[in-house]
Amino acid sequence: MLSLQKHHIVDLYCWIDDLVPKKILAIGGRPTALSDSELITMLIWNALVLHQRTIKDMFRFAKTHLANDFPNISKYGAFLKHCHRVTPLMFALLERILSSSEPIRIMDSTMLPVCKLERADNHKVAQGIADFGKNHQGWHFGFKLHASVSLKGKLCGIALTPASVYDAQVIPKILNKKTKIAVGDSHYGASVMGMKIWKKYGTFIISPPHYKQTKKIATPWQVRLLNIRPKIESVFDVLKEHMNLVSSFPRSVFGYLVHYIRILLGYQIMALCEE
């Protein structure tokens, strides 16, 4: 990841302000203290530099250390509501900067628990949305991030689902017609889904043999692509271990969305800057 200096927050704001559509101000009413571009800049900057886990911590840091850059920060209640309002805008911004034209992608999923497994029955914040799911590490309760990335680690397609959703079901959401080859683990090797994706996108899916298979033919270039597949694991490692994507602190579903999207945005911006 690139090292950031304090003055880079101005560069980040200018870049975001150019991409975010401008509001048509209504006649009457009280204007927001911060513009949408300013708030999104603060959320992404915090994800890149401080990795704070709660919006309240971000608010306190901004009031203390970013007052010169953003002098019109409102009270916490209004700040929180504004974070929720700009969430769809951040999703649109992320969709705009995804590397959606990459012809070769690596795809996988990772669990995003919202609490410890023993507390799942008492979890109220994401009740009815989060679910139980199992991977090689065991059972989890929460969500699942499905993603496809380029060979250089840039995000190409993402989808957030309950943890119970099977990986292969989400393939149509993380690929498109620009994708010529998609590489995944054995969960993506079902022949029915492979044929569906070939007819829909013209995409050829490469996956290792299922544990029940004794043989599977592969050319040398397919083997080389399968050996590159752990690249997506390094992307998930950065998101979860270094940028704190997994969290149990949000107190609403919108809080989880704000948390996830600001970190994914921050990662993608840094990945694009490293080209």
HELIX and SHEET records of a PDB file:
HELIX    1   1 HIS A    8  LEU A   19  1                                  12    
HELIX    2   2 ASP A   36  VAL A   49  1                                  14    
HELIX    3   3 ILE A   55  HIS A   65  1                                  11    
HELIX    4   4 TYR A   76  ARG A   85  1                                  10    
HELIX    5   5 THR A   87  ILE A   97  1                                  11    
HELIX    6   6 LEU A  117  ASN A  122  5                                   6    
HELIX    7   7 ASP A  167  VAL A  170  5                                   4    
HELIX    8   8 ILE A  171  ILE A  174  1                                   4    
HELIX    9   9 SER A  186  TYR A  188  5                                   3    
HELIX   10  10 SER A  191  TYR A  201  1                                  11    
HELIX   11  11 PRO A  220  ILE A  228  1                                   9    
HELIX   12  12 LYS A  231  ASP A  237  1                                   7    
HELIX   13  13 VAL A  238  HIS A  242  3                                   5    
HELIX   14  14 VAL A  253  CYS A  273  1                                  21    
SHEET    1   A 5 ASP A 131  ASN A 135  0                                        
SHEET    2   A 5 GLY A 138  VAL A 149 -1                                        
SHEET    3   A 5 ILE A 104  PRO A 113 -1                                        
SHEET    4   A 5 ILE A 181  VAL A 183  1                                        
SHEET    5   A 5 PHE A 204  ILE A 206  1                                        
SHEET    1   B 3 ASP A 131  ASN A 135  0                                        
SHEET    2   B 3 GLY A 138  VAL A 149 -1                                        
SHEET    3   B 3 LEU A 155  PRO A 162 -1                                        
END                                                                             
